[in-house]
Amino acid sequence: MLKCGICGRTMTFYKDSKNGRTYLKPCSKVDFTTGKRCPNGASSLVVIDQFINDVMWKEIKPAMNVLNEQIAKNTEILDTTSSRVKELTNQKKDINKQLDKLLDLMLTSNDHRFKDKYSQLQYRLQEVEKELTELQSGDSDGKDWGDVFLELNKEIHILPYKGKSKDPKVINTFIKKYIDPIVYKKNDLEPDKPYLKVHYTETVQQAMEVYKQYRKEMNEKLEARKQKAIL
């Protein structure tokens, strides 16, 4: 989940046997053309954990709160999307059946009308598949985006203990649903303040965009009220 901000290599941790603390290992990638090792240095796990906690609970959770409120106010958005996916899936099956029948007819007849109809159906099939892909783009397993969001929203609100578990595997699996990867680069001037950049997962990225727009609208309304009060 943690990537080197210089060479892109996945970075790992180690536990100090003397003090029992966990640290991020210096990047060990070697440039074989020069024989030099990547200069990205180490950091304490405490610093990384604090950064992740701030992102999870101060950035992502509020954003998902806002999006959840929007969905709660307009639940038909999710229902409509789900219905449309089913409708398009059935259309795709029906078109494929028609194409199979036409293909059989074309093998036994030279009637140009069959070819024209076949071309029309192929074009329609492409349109259906394109719309299906767009509606299902929220998850690689083909789940509806709304369903994926609701699952993540439930975990971050109802099951936050997963993110605070003592089991590193549980924590890692939980966090990677929201953030993947985090890019790290050592700050030589202030070692306790490394350069860290978050890459959100696709579903969370959409939630963050909605949150950004929401904040913008709220600020505009607040500014309008101030201006009105002045006048």
N, C-alpha and C positions, 0 to 999 in steps of 0.2 A: 504493500500500500504506500510505503514511503519511497519516493524516487529521488535520486541525486539530481540536484539542480544544475550540475555541470556536465555530467556524462550520461545521465538518464538511467544509471544502474539501480536496481532495487537494493535498498539499504537494510541492514539488519541490526539487531541489538545484542548486547552481552551483559551478563550480570557480574559485577565486581565481587570477587570472593572475599575481599577484605572488609568492605563496608556494606555489602549486600545490596547496593544500589544498581539500578539498570541504566545502561548508557547506549546511545546510538554509536555504532562502530564507525570509524572513519571510512570513507569510500575506498574500496580496495581494487578498483579497476585499474589495470595497467595498459598504457598505450604502448603496444609492442613495436611501434615505429620509432619511439624515442626512449622506451624503457622507463618512462616516468609514470608514477602513480597519480591518480586523480587527486587534486589538492583539497577536496571537500573534507572538512574535519568532523570531529565527533561532537555530541551534545548529550545532555542529561535527558532521560526519559520524562522526567518531571516537566521540563519545558515543553516537550512535544505534547504530553498529555493535557497540559493546561491550554495549549493552543487548540487542540481538538475539542476539549470541553467548551471553550468559548464559541467555537464555530457551531457545535451541535446544539447547545442550549441557548445561545444568545443570537444566533443568526438563523439556523435552519428551523428550529422549533417555532419561533415567532412567525416565520414565513409560512410554515405549514398550518399554523393556527388561522392565519388570514385566509388562505386558500380553502381550508376546511369550512370556514364561515361562509365563503362565497358558494361552495357546493351545497351547504346546508340550506341556503336561501333559494337555491335553484337546482334542486336534486334531479329535475327532469333532464339536465344536461347529461348526466351519467346514464339515465334510463334510455334517452334517445340514442346515445352513442352505442349502447349495448344492442338495442333493437336494430340499428342500422347495420351493425356487424353481422348479425344473424341474417338479415335480409339480403345483404350482399353475398354472404356465403352460400345461401340457397340459389341466388342468381347465378353464381359461378358454377355450381353443380349442374343447373339446368342448361346453361350455355354449353358446357362441355359435352353433355348428352346430345344436344342438337348438332354440335360439331362432329361427333362420332357418326351420327346418322347420315349427315351430309357427306362425310368422307366416303362412306359406303356407297352412296348414290353416285358420287363423282367417279368412282371406280368402274361403274357400269354404264355411265351415261356421259355424253359430251355437252349436255345442256348448260349453257353459260350462266343460266339463272342460279344453278347450284353453287357455282364458283363465286358469283356476286354475293349470294347470301352467306357463304362461308367467310368471305372477306369481312362482311359487315359484323358477323358474330365474333370474329377474331378481334376486331377493333373494339367491340363492346366488352369483350373479355379483358382486354388490356385496361380499359377504363375502370372496370369493377375491381381488378387486382390492385390498381394504383390507389383507389380510394380505401380499399381494405388495408393496404400497407400503411397508409397515413393514419388510419384510425387505430391501428395496432402498434404503432411505432413507439409507444411508451414502454414496451417490455420485449426483450429478445425471445421470450417464450410464447409470444403471441397474446399475452393477456391484455385486456382493455386498460388504457392508461389510468382511468379513474379507479379501477380495482387495485392497480399497483399503488397508486397514491394512498388510497384508504388503508391498505396494509401497512405502508410505511408510517402513516399518520398515527395509526393505532399503536404501533411499536414504540414510537418516540414519546407518546403520551401515557399509554397504559403499561408498557413494559420497559420503562427507562432503566430498570436495574440491569438489563442486558449490557448497557453501555457503561455500567459501573461494576461489572462482575470482576472477580479476582482471577478468573480464568482468561488468559490472553487470547485464546482461540475464540471464546464467546464474544469478547470485546471486538476483536478484529472483524468477525463475521457481521456483527451488528453495525459497526461503523461503515464497513464497505458498502452497505446498502444505501448510504447517504453520501459518502465521500470516497472517491477513488480516481486518481491517487492524490497524495500530498507531495508537493515538490519541496525539497529541503536544500538549503545552502547555508553554510556556516558564515556567521558574521564575525570577522576577525577583530573588529573594534569592540563589539559587545557580544561575547560568546553566549551570554544568557538570553540574547534576543536574535536568534537565527532568522534568516529569511525563509518564510514558509508560505506556500501558495496552495490553495485548495482547488481541486477540480471536482465539481459536484457530479453525481450520477444524473442521468437524463431526466428522470422523474423529479428529482429535487431541483434541478436546474429550472424546470418549468415552474415549480412552486416559487422559486426565488424571483423569477421574472414577474409573476403575478404580484408578489409582495412588493417588488420595486415599483410597479405601476400604481399599486395601492398607496404606497408612501408618497409618491409624487402627487397623486390626486388629493390626498389629505393635506399635504403642504400647500397646494394651490388653493384649497378651500380655506385654510387658515389664513393665508396671505390676503385672500379676497375679503375675509371678515375684518382683518386689520385695516385694510384700505377703506372699507365701508365705515368702520368706526371713526376713522380720521375725518372722513367727509361729513 
